[in-house]
Amino acid sequence: MAAGAATTRRAAHGRTLGVLGRVGLGAQGVCFGIIGALAIGVATGAGGATTDPQGALDALARNGWTRVLLVVLCAGFACYAVWRLAQALFDRGRMGSDVSGLFRRSIQLVQGLAYVLLTIGAAKTLAGVSGKGGSERRAAAGVLGWPAGQELVGLVAAVLAVTAVVLVYWAFSRRFEESLRLEEMSHGTRRLARVTGTVGLCALAVVAGIVAWFLFKAAVEFDRRAPVGIGGALAKLVASPYGEVLLGVTAAGLLVFCLFDLVQARYHDA
């Protein structure tokens, strides 16, 4: 058993897992790019939809040629999940075990588990079992019916709110550059990474903050119909004053985050 644990730990710190991580970052970027592009369509009146990651996968499943991309994303999500779980459980990212390190590893754990669910959702979509979008809303509504469900939803809202603050901090402090192999970048690529990282992480923070707010309201008001999730957050932006402008800016930020993830897929020190 000890030998098996040692083998697992070596694999968790091996180069192969770094490749899987970069593949996963590319898949994450493409997914957010699809969400951003669909939302841009709504903001400009050209069609589209405000949706969540599962809704983006469902959109890919509607056309024959895009199903190939859906297969690639499914594999990429699985790679991302394994990579993040290795970071969280085996400290692949060398975060340490102090308070700061454990906090960052807990975020990686949540990311890994979220992408396990997203991988399952992508596989079901490929098999013809449509998630029909809105998965976050159904999940939150179900949790509200559990014992202490309001407290659990409120806790998720608090975690998302803290995550939004951390994302803004990482964006403006440029902490995200610590994970990039800057020495391999040209001057222009380094500037691209800096701009896309700052703008993209801020856009992601806006979405996380809005989701946290509506989850908090759902918990306090015990409202199972509350618009939660990425799709719900973007839809609420449309309904607000200057909604199309706000949605367009946020969606453009998600497209920038997509570009940042593609840069990470090439230069991340995974």
Secondary structure, DSSP 8 states (H G I E B T S, - for coil): -HHHHHHHHHHHTSHHHHHHHHHHHHHHHHHHHHHHHHHHHHHHTS------HHHHHHHHHTSTTHHHHHHHHHHHHHHHHHHHHHHHHH-TT---SSHHHHHHHHHHHHHHHHHHHHHHHHHHHHTT----S-HHHHHHHHHHTSTTHHHHHHHHHHHHHHHHHHHHHHHHHTGGGGGB-GGGS-HHHHHHHHHHHHHHHHHHHHHHHHHHHHHHHHHHHT-TT---HHHHHHHHHHHSTTHHHHHHHHHHHHHHHHHHHHHHHHHB--
